[in-house]
Amino acid sequence: MEFSGVEAVADESGLESGAPMAVSSREQLVRHLALAAAANNVPAALRLLAEYVGAAHFLFARCDLIQEQGLDFIVSSDWPFDLVRRIGSELASNYAKSTELEKCLSLLTPNFSLLPDDVLVPEQISRQYCSLTVCIGRTRYTLLLLFVEGIILSQDRLREVGLLATYLAGFKQTPDARAERDFELTERELECLFWIAEGKTSDEIAVILGISRNTINNYITSVMRKTGTKTRSEAIAYAVRNNLV
């Protein structure tokens, strides 16, 4: 994770991690973004995206880790640390309240929200922030942007930034077991998930697997807890979206 106050250090790509490069066209952005990605310089790439859309600060988060302890859900950020720590609880609350369908509908759609009244924001920065959620493989990422008061962000450029953030997320994706939520599901849980997706009841699954109905319900409850879903329908939607069934 990186927060504000990072020194500018030039790397082999010629990009500086502490200062964005000026980009005025999509072609320039794509070229510089490719250089930053090749150098694995995620903060520089995110600064390019923020600058291109007219934002002042960025925060890039892993949605599947938002409800974990600490701030490990943050991939990179130049927001003030206190603000990052506070927004973490807000993101966790909003993520827990949204349904699987709402999560799917939010992809690549700019969403504007207000920061809590009791948090301090940098001078001249608006309390309104923009979030863009993208999906790569089985993992969702959210890009949150702070901008100067009075600035109107371009909807066209926001959509372009969302698509390019998907590219960046794909480049950043690693085969970390913690990132693959289905790795946390046991074989029995995956079997139950498969059968409820087939429309089977707990009694029917119990007969198929040869175990008790209560045990089946326990497995299904565990599946919903691990996947962050609230109903069997949401668990099925999660399974379909993540190619688990």
Backbone torsions as a table, in degrees:
resi	resn	phi	psi	omega
1	MET	NA	146.3	175.3
2	GLU	-131.6	137.1	178.8
3	PHE	-122.0	-172.1	-176.7
4	SER	-63.9	155.3	178.6
5	GLY	93.8	7.1	178.9
6	VAL	-73.4	133.9	179.8
7	GLU	-73.1	151.3	177.7
8	ALA	-79.9	117.3	179.4
9	VAL	-128.6	119.6	-178.8
10	ALA	-74.1	138.8	176.7
11	ASP	-110.2	-172.4	-175.1
12	GLU	-66.1	-21.9	-179.4
13	SER	-77.6	-11.9	-176.4
14	GLY	91.3	-4.5	178.3
15	LEU	-87.1	146.8	176.3
16	GLU	-103.8	132.7	-178.9
17	SER	-73.0	-14.5	-176.8
18	GLY	-103.2	-4.6	-178.8
19	ALA	-147.5	135.5	-178.8
20	PRO	-75.9	154.8	173.3
21	MET	-92.1	141.0	-178.0
22	ALA	-69.3	127.4	175.7
23	VAL	-130.7	132.6	-177.5
24	SER	-116.2	-11.0	-179.2
25	SER	-135.4	161.6	179.1
26	ARG	-62.7	-36.9	-179.6
27	GLU	-62.8	-43.7	177.5
28	GLN	-63.7	-41.9	-179.7
29	LEU	-60.2	-48.0	-178.1
30	VAL	-62.1	-40.6	-179.4
31	ARG	-64.4	-48.1	-179.5
32	HIS	-69.0	-35.1	179.1
33	LEU	-64.7	-39.6	178.0
34	ALA	-62.5	-39.9	177.9
35	LEU	-63.7	-43.5	-179.4
36	ALA	-65.6	-41.3	179.6
37	ALA	-65.4	-41.9	179.9
38	ALA	-62.0	-31.8	178.7
39	ALA	-88.9	3.1	-177.5
40	ASN	56.9	34.4	-178.4
41	ASN	-99.1	78.7	-176.0
42	VAL	-63.3	-44.0	178.6
43	PRO	-57.6	-41.5	179.7
44	ALA	-64.7	-40.3	179.1
45	ALA	-63.5	-41.8	179.9
46	LEU	-68.2	-35.4	176.0
47	ARG	-64.2	-37.7	176.7
48	LEU	-60.9	-45.2	179.5
49	LEU	-63.6	-43.7	-179.9
50	ALA	-63.0	-45.7	-179.2
51	GLU	-63.3	-40.2	-177.3
52	TYR	-60.7	-36.2	-177.8
53	VAL	-92.4	-6.7	177.8
54	GLY	94.2	15.3	179.8
55	ALA	-88.3	156.6	-177.7
56	ALA	-97.1	-29.6	-176.9
57	HIS	-143.5	151.9	-178.8
58	PHE	-127.6	154.3	169.7
59	LEU	-144.6	124.9	-177.2
60	PHE	-116.0	120.3	-171.4
61	ALA	-125.9	147.9	173.3
62	ARG	-89.8	113.0	-174.5
63	CYS	-64.7	-35.9	-176.3
64	ASP	-70.2	-12.2	179.5
65	LEU	-106.9	0.7	-173.9
66	ILE	-59.3	-36.7	-175.1
67	GLN	-89.8	6.8	176.1
68	GLU	-80.0	169.4	177.3
69	GLN	-69.3	146.8	174.4
70	GLY	79.5	-159.6	-176.7
71	LEU	-116.2	28.0	-178.4
72	ASP	-67.9	-12.4	179.4
73	PHE	-73.5	-14.0	-177.7
74	ILE	-85.2	121.5	176.6
75	VAL	-78.5	-49.1	178.5
76	SER	-163.5	148.4	-178.4
77	SER	-160.1	147.7	169.5
78	ASP	-119.5	20.2	172.3
79	TRP	-72.0	153.0	172.5
80	PRO	-56.7	141.0	-172.3
81	PHE	-57.9	-44.1	-179.1
82	ASP	-60.2	-36.0	179.0
83	LEU	-70.8	-38.7	176.5
84	VAL	-60.8	-45.7	-178.6
85	ARG	-62.6	-39.5	-179.3
86	ARG	-73.2	-41.7	-177.5
87	ILE	-66.5	-23.9	178.1
88	GLY	-58.5	-45.1	179.8
89	SER	-67.7	-35.1	177.8
90	GLU	-65.3	-44.0	-179.9
91	LEU	-64.2	-43.0	-179.8
92	ALA	-61.3	-42.1	-179.8
93	SER	-65.2	-47.0	-179.3
94	ASN	-65.2	-38.6	-179.0
95	TYR	-66.3	-39.3	-179.2
96	ALA	-68.4	-31.6	-177.2
97	LYS	-80.3	-25.4	-175.8
98	SER	-79.5	144.5	178.6
99	THR	-81.6	167.4	179.2
100	GLU	-62.4	-36.6	178.3
101	LEU	-65.4	-43.2	178.3
102	GLU	-62.5	-38.6	177.7
103	LYS	-61.7	-41.6	-179.9
104	CYS	-67.1	-42.0	-177.9
105	LEU	-68.7	-21.3	-177.8
106	SER	-80.7	-10.8	-175.9
107	LEU	-60.2	131.4	176.5
108	LEU	59.0	19.8	178.2
109	THR	-110.8	115.9	179.4
110	PRO	-59.9	129.9	-179.6
111	ASN	-126.2	128.2	-178.0
112	PHE	-105.7	129.9	179.9
113	SER	-135.6	168.8	179.2
114	LEU	-109.0	139.0	174.2
115	LEU	-69.6	152.3	178.2
116	PRO	-56.2	146.4	-177.0
117	ASP	-64.1	-25.3	-173.3
118	ASP	-91.5	9.4	178.5
119	VAL	-105.3	147.8	178.3
120	LEU	-86.3	137.2	177.1
121	VAL	-117.5	154.3	178.3
122	PRO	-56.2	152.4	-178.8
123	GLU	-56.2	135.0	178.2
124	GLN	70.5	3.6	178.2
125	ILE	-90.8	135.5	-179.3
126	SER	-69.5	149.6	174.5
127	ARG	-75.9	-14.7	176.5
128	GLN	-81.7	136.9	176.5
129	TYR	-130.4	159.7	-178.7
130	CYS	-112.3	137.4	176.2
131	SER	-123.6	141.0	177.6
132	LEU	-128.8	122.2	179.8
133	THR	-103.1	133.0	179.5
134	VAL	-127.5	162.2	-177.9
135	CYS	-131.8	132.4	175.5
136	ILE	-133.2	117.7	-175.9
137	GLY	62.0	-123.8	-178.8
138	ARG	-101.6	10.7	-174.6
139	THR	-120.9	134.3	174.0
140	ARG	-97.7	144.5	173.5
141	TYR	-126.1	150.9	175.3
142	THR	-126.6	130.3	175.0
143	LEU	-102.8	118.7	178.8
144	LEU	-108.2	132.2	-174.9
145	LEU	-122.3	129.2	170.3
146	LEU	-99.2	146.3	-179.2
147	PHE	-143.1	162.3	-177.7
148	VAL	-68.3	144.2	178.7
149	GLU	-57.0	136.7	178.7
150	GLY	90.9	-13.7	178.9
151	ILE	-77.1	135.2	174.8
152	ILE	-108.4	115.7	-177.6
153	LEU	-75.5	137.6	179.6
154	SER	-70.0	124.1	178.3
155	GLN	-63.7	-38.2	179.2
156	ASP	-63.7	-44.9	-179.8
157	ARG	-69.6	-32.8	176.3
158	LEU	-62.2	-41.5	178.4
159	ARG	-65.2	-40.4	177.5
160	GLU	-63.1	-43.0	179.7
161	VAL	-63.3	-37.9	177.3
162	GLY	-60.9	-44.6	178.9
163	LEU	-65.2	-40.9	-179.9
164	LEU	-71.6	-30.1	174.8
165	ALA	-65.9	-32.0	175.5
166	THR	-63.4	-42.8	176.8
167	TYR	-60.8	-44.5	-179.4
168	LEU	-64.3	-41.1	178.9
169	ALA	-64.1	-38.8	178.2
170	GLY	-65.3	-37.4	178.4
171	PHE	-68.4	-34.9	-177.4
172	LYS	-79.1	-22.1	-174.5
173	GLN	-58.4	132.7	178.5
174	THR	-128.4	155.0	-178.3
175	PRO	-78.0	54.4	178.3
176	ASP	-80.4	128.5	-177.4
177	ALA	-59.2	-32.0	-179.5
178	ARG	-69.0	-25.5	-179.4
179	ALA	-76.7	-25.2	-178.3
180	GLU	-94.0	98.1	-173.7
181	ARG	-63.1	-29.7	-178.4
182	ASP	-69.1	-20.1	176.9
183	PHE	-64.1	-22.2	179.8
184	GLU	-80.1	-15.5	179.5
185	LEU	-83.4	133.8	178.1
186	THR	-76.0	169.9	179.7
187	GLU	-60.5	-41.9	178.7
188	ARG	-63.7	-40.6	179.4
189	GLU	-64.4	-40.6	177.3
190	LEU	-65.7	-36.9	176.8
191	GLU	-62.8	-46.0	179.0
192	CYS	-62.5	-40.6	178.6
193	LEU	-61.6	-40.8	178.4
194	PHE	-62.0	-46.0	-175.0
195	TRP	-72.5	-33.8	175.9
196	ILE	-70.2	-29.5	174.5
197	ALA	-67.4	-25.5	176.3
198	GLU	-83.3	1.2	176.7
199	GLY	88.3	13.0	-178.2
200	LYS	-81.6	145.7	175.0
201	THR	-83.5	171.1	178.0
202	SER	-61.2	-39.8	179.3
203	ASP	-63.0	-42.0	-179.4
204	GLU	-67.1	-41.4	179.2
205	ILE	-65.3	-36.9	178.9
206	ALA	-60.6	-41.0	178.4
207	VAL	-66.9	-43.2	-177.9
208	ILE	-62.7	-44.9	-175.7
209	LEU	-90.6	-11.0	177.7
210	GLY	72.9	30.9	176.6
211	ILE	-130.6	171.3	-173.3
212	SER	-72.1	158.4	178.4
213	ARG	-63.1	-40.5	179.9
214	ASN	-62.5	-38.9	178.5
215	THR	-65.3	-40.6	177.1
216	ILE	-59.6	-46.3	180.0
217	ASN	-62.4	-36.4	177.6
218	ASN	-64.4	-42.0	177.9
219	TYR	-62.0	-43.7	-177.5
220	ILE	-67.4	-39.7	176.1
221	THR	-61.1	-40.6	178.4
222	SER	-64.5	-39.8	177.9
223	VAL	-60.2	-46.4	-178.2
224	MET	-66.5	-35.6	177.8
225	ARG	-65.5	-45.4	-177.1
226	LYS	-70.0	-32.2	-178.3
227	THR	-92.6	-3.6	178.7
228	GLY	70.7	27.2	178.8
229	THR	-105.5	162.0	-173.4
230	LYS	-113.6	-20.7	-179.2
231	THR	-134.2	167.5	177.3
232	ARG	-64.5	-36.1	179.0
233	SER	-62.7	-41.9	178.1
234	GLU	-66.4	-38.0	178.5
235	ALA	-63.5	-39.1	177.8
236	ILE	-65.0	-43.5	179.1
237	ALA	-61.4	-40.5	177.4
238	TYR	-62.0	-45.2	-178.2
239	ALA	-62.6	-42.0	179.9
240	VAL	-66.3	-44.9	-178.0
241	ARG	-64.0	-32.4	-176.4
242	ASN	-100.3	13.1	176.6
243	ASN	57.1	38.8	178.9
244	LEU	-90.2	-19.2	178.6
245	VAL	-129.9	NA	NA
